[in-house]
Amino acid sequence: MNSRIQPFVLLLAFILTLTLPTSAYDFPLSPNALREAYFLGTRQPSLGATFLAEYAHRIQSLKAGAFTSEIRIETPFTQVAVYSSRTIGYSAQDAVKDFFGKPAEVLVYLDICYMTNAPPNAVKIKVIQNRKKITPESEDRSAYYPATDEYTRMPSIGEQIQLRFNADKIDSSALIIRIDTPDGQHAETEFDLQRLR
C-alpha cells in the first residue's frame, strides 16, 4: 500500500470506530468487553451522570409529595465499570481475572413512591422481555422512607424493591417494567438494551 495512503486509511478506520454505536447488552462478557468496562470506570471515577443516566428512569406519574419514583438497572458491564472505578490499585487484567467466565446478575432497583402510609409488600411488579414475563431469582422489599433531617420522621411513602436476574436469562431486546400500586395506579418504563451495555 502506498505510504501516503496508509496513514489516511488508519485515520479513517479510527474515526469510523468512534462513530459506530456502542454495543448492545450481551452476556457473557468477553475479555475485551471487560477491559472496556474497566477503562470506562477508571477514566470516569464517578462514571458521571451521562453514562449512568441511561440506566435510570424517573416515573413522573408515581409520586408522593415531592418524591418521585425511580427505576435503575445494573448490567454485568456497568457492575464491572462501577467496581473498577471504586477499587484502588485495580487493573484491566484484574477485571478479566475476576469477572471472565463467572456467573453474573442483572439487578433492578425500584424506589416506588405513591402514597403516605403505604402498606408493605403491596406493589406488583412485572418484568417483560420478548412478550414473556421474566421471573427474578430473588426479590428483596422494604418500606420506602424519604430522606429527612435528623429531627423529622416521615411515614413510609412506598416500597424499595431489588430484583435479581441471572444475566444469561436476559437478552438485548427491550426490557419492560410494569408497576401496579394497591391504590390503582399503573406505570410502565422500557429500557432499550440495544443501546445499553
FENDAQUI-V695845 format. One record per run of one state. SS is the DSSP state (~ for helix, > for strand, _ for the rest). FROM is the first residue (numbers start at 1). TO is the last residue. Records with the same first field share a line. If there is no record, write none. Layout:
BEGIN
SS: FROM-TO, FROM-TO
END
This chain:
BEGIN
_: 1-2, 20-30, 44-47, 54-55, 65-66, 75-75, 87-91, 100-104, 114-123, 130-131, 135-137, 145-157, 170-174, 181-185, 192-197
~: 3-19, 31-43, 48-53, 76-86, 92-99, 167-169
>: 56-64, 67-74, 105-113, 124-129, 132-134, 138-144, 158-166, 175-180, 186-191
END
